[in-house]
Structures are given as C-alpha cells and as structure tokens.
Amino acid sequence: MARGLIITTSGNDKPDLPPHIEFRQAGHPIPDNRSFEAGHRLLTFLKESPPQVEYLFLISGGTSALVEAPAQGIAREEIIKLNRWLLGSGLDIRTTNAIRKAVSSIKGGGLLNRIRDHHTTALYISDVRGDHIADIGSGPLGPVESLPLPPLPVWVSTLITKATPSAPMVADGQIDRTIIASVGDAITGAAAETERRALKAFIREQRLQGEAEQAGADLAKQLLEAPPGIHIWGGETVVQLPPNPGRGGRNQSLALAAAIELDGDHDITLLAAGTDGKDGPGNAAGAIIDGGTIARGRAAGHDAKQALTHADAGTFLEASDDLLCTGPTGTNVTDVVIALKSSAYARF
C-alpha cells in the first residue's frame, strides 16, 4: 500500500485523510521544534521505505522552515537564531538559502543520499525568482550547487564553519523535476480575470525585488505615469529589520511606501500581498492602500515615515484600516502587487 507524509504550516487544518497518510504541522517562517521533529520523521520515513518503491515529492515555498535537520555540530537553537537573523538581514533569497544549506543535513541536496536508487518524481511550487529549482525549499533534492557568500557577521561565518560537511550527495535512481506552479501563473490568472471583467490588464515584466520601501515608492511613481487599467507585478522584496522591529512584513512596507507617494491621489488603489496569505508576523497577507491611506493613519495618530523606519508598517495600516487578511491560501508563489488606475472601469 502507498504511504504518505504531509508537512504543512500551522494555519492549514488537517484534511480528511486515509490512515496511511501522516499529517504534521510545523513552524513558518521560523523553524520551531515541530520543524525539527518533521525533519526527523521525514528521514525515518525514507529509511523505512521498502526497496524499489517510487517516491513522489511536492516541494513548495516554506519548506525551508517547515522541515529541518541540522548538520552535525549545529544545535537547534543555532538554526532558529540564524533564521531569525536571515529574515531581517535584507539578503536576497538565493544568498539566504545558500546560508541555510550550509548548516543543514537536509537542504542543498541533503535528501539525495536518502533516496538512492528509488525512482523519484519531484513537483515544485516555486516561490523564488527565476523558478530556480535548487532554491525552492532550499533544494532538498538538489541539484547540488555552490554559491559564493558575501561578507557575513562573524557569528554567522563561525556557525557555517562549525557545521560538519555531509557525505557526497548521490542519487543513483532517476529524478524527474517539474515546476507545476509559479508566480507567473498567479500573474497570468489575475490578468485573465481582469480581462474577463472587461478591464485592461498590464502585466509588468519587471519582477518585484530589492528593498521593499524603495520598490513601493518606485511602483507608485510608475503608476502615476501609467495608462488606466489594472497593473500586475510578481516577485519578492526584502526588508532589513532594525534591532527592535514593529509589526508587518515586506508587502505591508511596500504598500505603505507606495501610499506615501500616492497621498491625495484618488485614482489609484494598490494591493500588495503574499500569495500564501501571510506577510511577516501577524495574520495579514498584506495591504490594500489608496490616496486616503496616509490621511486616515495620520488621523489615528500615526506617522507613515516613522512606521517604515521602525519596520512597523502593520501598525500604521491597521490604524488606517488597510490591512488585507485572507487566511491561508494553500499555496505560495511569492508576492503579487495589483494596482487599479480607476478610469480602467471604462470598457476597452
């Protein structure tokens, strides 16, 4: 009989499953003890599998936190501390995942030795720029590659050096890797729905990247000069957190920065959200802002620029009643920004 193991985030309720399918919840975006227990269970699950069975994996965004097994010489607490730092470091996802791989026995092809001669099909839901398979979920099934690291804090470099390298990672069986969903699908779907509603859609080729505050300001300036319609971007920005950050993730920071540029302009409404329904700490997926956002927040006693400085966009956007809360969506293909320039309601 086929057996299965599902590992997902806490927000996803347990579905009605047959008894031979195990279900586990684990921490995200920071790994917790459940993530380490899930990693141990995954390794045991593979070890217990009969010879010659075929494996089917579904690896999505979030896997880096959900499933973890530290490299020899690395403690769980060190992994948690490292991931907390990485989330606020401002490093791009490729560099972030390269650091995660260096201290893990699962990531960066760490499962290849575990599947050995089993035929394996790996399906991927991509949450990384360029849909680079080695970066999705930090690449537990490879392909194995190395990436030069930038200068890092001494304690991070020391931690990487302390990790005992794994044995050479080899899979003797065939691995078929296929991306089945990505942010491109989300963008295309949003554009199709826009056209179905007889509105003009503009898919912006420029992917979201870089620092969230700057990206939000840049997108707002582009919208002020753009033609009427629905403008759609996809990708992922970063936020470099101060020592004592407030509330809100990268999409809330992007949205608030855009709101500053659009203050008083009532022709544009902008949504910035994580496709998984979560954006940083708290329950918000992101925010929907317009030309009145700054005035509403100011009337509630908040300062937008100060909120951005303290990585506290969520507090401001809650006061302005602009937070977007969707709950878990069941997928993760990074972030989307969808902006309406209001005269798009005219038929094209």
Phi, psi and omega in degrees: 000140177294145177235154181215160179220121179248129177234122185217182183279165183297330184288347182267119181291153179291124178283173176282106187242150172293158186298339182273005176250115178278149180228128179225149173245147183214174186283146177198135007274355176259128176297146176232188182301328178294329178293320178290322176295322177295320177298316178298318181294321178299314180297320178293319179303314180293321180295325182280350184292138179297157178299147173071003175290156177262143180254143172234117179250143165241115184243124183233174172303141183102343181301328181304323181268327187290327186230120182213145172216108185299148172296158179302133180097354182247131180270157178303316182299327179290322177297316180297314179301317181298316181292325175298317180294317182299322182297330180252011186281337185082003179286148178290165188295327180294316179291319178303313182289329176297322178290317178301318181298325186293340184242016184237147174265356180255319187285169176061039181087012184296341179271354184299320178293340183276335182264339175041246189266013178281135172292131187230132172250124181244118177256138187235136166254111192276133173236026182235152180295133180079002180052044182282112188301323181295344181260343182290118183064021184064023168062053180297332178254022178073196359295150183282131176208160179244147181228126178300138181262146177284173173303134184235160173305148185304318184294329178289314178300319179296320179297316179297318180295327183288335183292130177283123182300144177287165173296156178310134187269118185226135171239117183280334181274174181280136174242121176257116182249129182219131173274123183254348178201146180205176180297334175300323177293321179296317180296314180298319178297318178296320179294320179297318179293324177300312181294326178298330179269015176063035175246159181272126181254137175238109175275117182274122184291333179294118180282145174296130178195175178078195185286134189299317183297316179293320179297319179297317178296318181295317180296320179297317179296321177297320181294326179298331180260356187277160175288162177299149178144192177256121182251132190231128175236158172219156179146210184202127176261182178227160175229130174267113188278143173285175183303322181234076185291156176269221183256152173113143179259194186295324181291324177292323176295316178299314183296318181292321177297321177295321181298325178298317180290329185264007183306123178088350178267113187259018177263351187234133171236134186231133174249132173229123187206154171279134184291347177271357180086013182220137180220093180073194179293151183098183186259359185283144172273342183159221183205158171238113185245162176211191184292349179257359184302310185297318180295320180294317179293321179296320179296334178272004175093023183241155180244122187295314182294321177295322178299318178295318180301323183263015182050047185235035182300327182299322179295316178297313185289334172291318179295326180273001179062044183240004179291145177250119180238112183253339192078173181301137181262344180090006177209174181203101178235046184068218191241158173230147169239125179234121183238136177253122168264115206303327182291002173297346179293342173293146181281141182254000000 
